[in-house]
Amino acid sequence: MEIFNAFIGKNGPPSPEEVAAALGSTAPLWNELIEWMSNHLGVAAQEWKGICVHKYGWSLTLKLKKRTILYMGPCIGCFRVAFSLGDKAVAAAKEAKLPRKILQALAEAPRYAEGTGLRLVVNKGADLAAVRKLAEIKLAH
């Protein structure tokens, strides 16, 4: 089953209340990841992006200075996290002790000029460990 962004077609970025309502029980995980990225990695800059909002919706980018570290897309009852990983980061991720399903997603991820596009769905707290590890790898490479 494909998971769609909760804010497809919305003319402006969603409010924190709209995001929380869409995420439902995963809203605390969304907030926990944002807080962890800021407190542990210094990735505190946030920017809502609505590229082709009528097709893809809105995504929150988390940045360190001008460098985008990850994208967070709110969905109904879950959220998607996306990374664009360079070759060194991909190699490091393959060596890291990540769950098999994450390594499989990495192997199947499309390659673009700017890097390998890895998208993961977060719907439970256990999913955050791999996202955190990938964020650390992205920052290191």
N, C-alpha and C positions, 0 to 999 in steps of 0.2 A: 504494500500500500504506500503510495507516494504521500509525503508530508508537505503541505503547502504553508507558505508564510501567512500569518494571520492578518497581515495588513496589505494584501494585494488590493490595489485600486484606491487606497487612502491618499488623499491629496497632500497631507502634511505628515511629519513624523508623529508617531504615537506618543501619547502622554504616559508617564509612569503608571497611572491607574489603568489605562487601556492595556498596557503590556502585562501588568499583573493579572488582569481579568482574562486575557487570552491564555497566558501560561498556566493559570490555575494552580494546581499543587506543585508545579515546577518553578513557580515564581521565586521561592526562597533559594533554589539552586542557581537561578539566573543572577540574583543579587549576590550570592556567595561567590560565584565565579568572578564577577566584576570587582568585588571587594578584595578577593585574593590576588587578582592580577595587579591591582593598585598597591596593596600592602606588601606583597612578597616580590613582585617583579618591577615595580615602579611604572607599570603601564596604566596610567591614570587618565590620559586624554580619551574622550569619548566623542564620537560624531555619528549622527544618524545619516545614512545614505539611502537614497531612494532612486536607484538606477532602474529605469523602466518599471515604475511602481505598479503599473497596470498589469504587468506580467509576473514580476518577482516580489513585489512588496518592499518593505523597509528592513534594513539591517543596521545594527549598531556596530561600529568599528571601534576597537580598542587599540590605541596607538601609544608608542613610545616616541616622543617628539613627533616627527613626521612619518615614522615607519609604522605601517599597519601590522599588528601582530596577529589579530584574529578578528573575524566577523561573527556576529551573533544575530541569528534570524529568529524572531519570535514566531512560534506556531501555536496551534490550539493544543494545549495540554503538554507541550514539550518545546524545545528549541533546538535549532541547528547551529553548530559551530563550524566555521570554515577557516582553513589555513591555506596560504600559498607558500609552499616550502621549496626552497632551492635545493640543488643536488646534494650539498653538504648536509643540510638538515634532513633530507630523505635518508641519506646513508646513516646518519646518527640515529634516526628514528627506527631504522631496521635493526640496529644494534641494541637499542634500548629494550628493556623488559616490558614491552607493551602487550596487552591482550591480543590473542590470535585474531579476533575479529577486526581490531584496529590495523594490524599488519596486513590483513587481507584487503581492507578498504584502501590502504596505502598502495598496495600492489595494483589495485584496480583503478586508482584515481587517475583522472585525465592529466596529461602534461600540457602546459601552456608555455609561452615564451617567458612569462614571469615566474614560473615554477609549477610544481605539482599541486593541483587543487584538491585538497582533502576535505570532505564534508562529513561531519558526524552528527548524530542526533543524541541529545541529552534528555532522558526521561526519568532518570533516577540518580541518586547521589553517587553511586558507584561509578557512573560514567565520567565524573569530574576528574578522577585521578589521571586518566589517560590524556584528557584535555590539558590539564596542568603540565604534565610531562612534555607534551608536544609544544606548549607555549615556551617552556624553558629551553627546549631544543631550538625552536625558532629564534629565540633571542640570542642563543649562543652561536648561531650560524647565520 
